[in-house]
Amino acid sequence: MPPLSVMFKTVSSDCNLDCSYCYYRQSMEGVRAQRRLDAVLLERFMPLYMEYIADTHRANLSWQGGEPTLAGLDFFRLVVELEAKYASPPLVIDNAIQTNAVLLDDRWAEFFAEYRFLVGVSLDGPEDIHDAARKDRGGNGSYRRVMAGIEALRKRSVELNILCVVSPHNVHMAHDLMQFYRREGLTYLQFIPAMDFQSTEPYKPPTYLINPGQYGEFLAALFDEWYGEGIPRVSIRTFDNFIQSLLGVNNDLCVHSGSCDSGLVIEYNGDVFPCDFYVHPKWWLGNVLQDSLKNMLESGVRRRFIRRREHPPDACVQCQWKNLCKSECPRNWRASPMSSGVSYFCQSYRMLFEHAGERLNTLAARLAAYRKYMAWCAAHKSISLNGNVPCPCGSGHKFRDCCGNPALGGSYLFQQ
C-alpha cells in the first residue's frame, strides 16, 4: 500500500498577514473569512485514516492555511489526542505545520517540542527583504515577530525548516539570502517561486511574478552558494530532490516526483481534493463527513487526476533532463511561454542543469559511495565511520583514500 499524506486546510485561507504575493488572498468564496476545521470532522476522519495507513506504519499529516495557528493551541491539543486515540503501535505519526510564526511563543514551542512537530516557517530573508512583501493588514512588516517565533522554537530544539518565496523583492539576491540563513544558523531551506494562481479557477492559467530567465539565474546562483567547494553544509530541498532522482530514491517533493498520487487535501468543511492547487468542483473527491476514505481514494475523479501526469508534454519525452525535472508540476504546463506546452519553468531548470548538472552528478556519486559504505558497516556490524576499511567499490584501497576522499569525488557526508 502506498503511503498517504494528508494536508488539512486548517483555517482555509484565513490569515493574520497580507503578503503581497499570496494566492490565497481570494478564498473559495472570494473573500477572506474566518473558517475553522471542526472537531467533529477530525473525530470522523482520524479512525478512517489510521486504519487505512496502519500497514505502512507511518502517518503523515500536515496543517496549513492561510495561517493554521489561528485555530489555536487547544485545537492542536485535540489533534494529538485523537491521533493517540486511534493509532496503534508501531505506527509513527509525523505532524508538520507551515506557519508565518507571528503567533508562536513559548507555549506553542513547548507543544511542538513535546509532540515532535516539524515546523515550517515562512521567512523571505533579512528584515528589509522579508518586510518588503510579508506585511500585516496594517502595512507593518512581520520580520521581528517571525524571528521571535523562531527563537522560541530554537529554545525548545523544535525541528525547523524555512520556506522562502522567490518574487521580485528577492529574486536577484541569492547570495544575500544564503549569507543571511547561514548567519542565523538556518540549515533546512526551501525556495518556491511566487505565482498568481487560484485553485478555484483550474481553467485559468496561472501567472507568475518572475519570469523563467530570472528564476533560472536565481537557481544557478543559489546552487553556487550551496555547493561552495563541493561540501554543502545546508539542505536546499530542490537540490536535495534532484540528487534523490539521480540516486533512484523516491523524491519527497511532488513537483519533481513524477506522480500526483501520494496525498489528499481536506478543506475546513470536510471537502476533499487531490491537490492544493485543484480545489475545484471538477476535482472534488467527496466529503469526510459523508464519504468513506476508501471510496474517495479509489474514485474515478482521483484516477483521472493521477493519469494526467502519465502524459507529459511531448517536448519532455526526449529531453535529456527528464529524469531530473520529471516534467515539473502539471499546473504549470498551460502557463508555459513556449509553444510546446512544457512547464512555465522549463527554461529555468534547463539553465540550472546546464550550469550545475556535472556537480549534481558528482554529489550523487559521493552519496552513492556513502550508501555503499553504510551497507558495508551494517554487514560487518560496524557502527563507526572508519576510513581505514576497504572501500566498498572494490578498488582495494582504503575508503578514505578512495570513495571517501572529496578530492577524488568521495562522500562529503563521511568528511563531515
Secondary structure, DSSP 8 states (H G I E B T S, - for coil): ----EEEEETTTT--SB--TT-TTSS-TTSS-------HHHHHHHHHHHHHHTGGGTEEEEEEESS-GGGG-HHHHHHHHHHHHHH--TT-EEEEEEEE--TT--HHHHHHHHHTT-EEEEE--SSHHHHHHH-BBTTS-B-HHHHHHHHHHHHHTT--EEEEEEESTTTTT-HHHHHHHHHHTT--EEEEEE-EE--TT-TTS--EESS-HHHHHHHHHHHHHHHHTTT---SEEHHHHHHHHHHHT---SSGGGTS---SEEEE-TTSEEES-TT--SGGG--EETTTS-HHHHHT-HHHHHHHHGGGS--HHHHT-TTHHHHTT--GGGTTT-SSTT---TTHHHHHHHHHHHHHHHHHHHHHHHHHHHHHHHHHHTT--S--TTSB-TTSSSSBGGGTTT-GGGT--HHHH-
